[in-house]
Amino acid sequence: MDLELSDEQNLIVDTVRKFVRNEIVPLEADMDPDASDLDEENHERLSSQVKKMGFFGLDIPPEYGGPDIDIVTRTLMAIEMAQHRAGLYNPCYGVFGGAGLAQLFEANEDQKQRYLFPTLRGERHGFFGLTEPSGGSDPARAIQTTAVKDGDDWVLNGGKIFISGADRADYGIVFARTDAAKGRGGITCFIIDADMPGFHVRRIVHTLRSTSYATELQFDNLRVPPQEHPR
């Protein structure tokens, strides 16, 4: 088995290593040790550099515009991207972009245009709303947030807890119970905009070196139009 890196892999590793040493590490000298973000100017500047390098959106599928990088090379890049103070918690402060919420890849075309593609470009940010005070990742039993049909709309009531980054998000996907008799099969995923009437978010904890606050969400007769509802 040949475990030697290819010339292309060596070039990529060296490029990312120099980027971290020359661009990220010097900025940290003047940052709060617990800072989780770069200022907007530096974030935009470095994101632009990454795009020119062809590495933006490393985890985005190639058919959606991401670079076609194999898993070994991606792992090598991840190692280099973590070689700075906040690297274990927030590699390169997100300037390499991200793949967004995986569920949006199954959205309809209108939803992709409004939510997925702007997220992949780094223009919008979303949150994942599943966990509730009654339990975590067990939707068959834990979810008490309800969604009731009212005409063409759905009306959401309930709450979520320990949701990362919702205080800074433009939108989110929220899981609610639409049919109590169907257990797990009676859970539906909704896309909501953060400025919808009836949506409330409150910061509850900022853990050490976290990239975002954990938040508590409340839905108070939040009305979701049919075009917002996933297929």
Helices and strands as residue ranges (DSSP letters): H 7-19, I 20-24, H 25-28, H 40-53, G 62-64, H 71-81, G 91-94, G 102-106, H 109-111, I 112-116, H 117-120, E 126-129, E 146-150, E 153-164, G 166-168, E 171-177, G 180-186, E 187-193, E 199-205, E 214-224, G 226-228
